Amino acid sequence: MISIYQLKPRFQALLRPIVSRLAAAGVTANQVTLAAMLISLALGLGLFLNAGNSRAFLLLPLWMFLRMAFNAVDGMLAREFGQQSALGAYFNELSDVVSDAALYLPFVAVAPFGWGSVGAVIFLSAVSEMAGALGPMVGAPRQYDGPMGKSDRAFLFGALGLWLGLAGSLPDLAFWIMPAAALAILLNTFNRIHSGVRQAHTPH
């Protein structure tokens, strides 16, 4: 399945000079991961408490793009500068789920969405990431199958934030975006489980 995640290698190549400077300055992968999570929590809380200010949602697409950069940087620091650790692996997976939930949550207060539709996307997103992270437990790589993986969801919610910020509101037909996203996440969860099982049975 096609996913924005497939563009990651090109994005990493652009960031590599910056990553080298950060490593030389003593910045660690875990510090970058923590910073991204704290900013996500702060932004999510701020938007939730000020959901009536549609202009504030213009911050969301900006941060979604920057967060992708943070995520690429922490991974490159870990892999390319000898900073991989068991704690970092836990930290990386859990912080992503927490950050996603925080950044999606403000939309529960945005019409035509609500707790049910946005809550389902948040829950299924966590299940999807768990399905991907369980790959190594069965002897397969970490799974990133789409559609509607983490990068795709960042694009979707960033686009919704941009739409809301510029238009001031969302049309009633936008209600169907969340159910469609939820179905796509269910499909990616199936794809991740299927790929993980298949790769676990493939001789290495």
Secondary structure, 3 states (H helix, E strand, C coil): CCCHHHHHHHHHHHHHHHHHHHHHCCCCHHHHHHHHHHHHHHHHHHHHHCCCCHHHHHHHHHHHHHHHHHHHHHHHHHHHCCCCCHHHHHHHHHHHHHHHHHHHHHHHHCCCCCHHHHHHHHHHHHHHHHHHHCHHHHCCCCCCCCCCCHHHHHHHHHHHHHHHHHHCCCCHHHHHHHHHHHHHHHHHHHHHHHHHHHHHCCCC
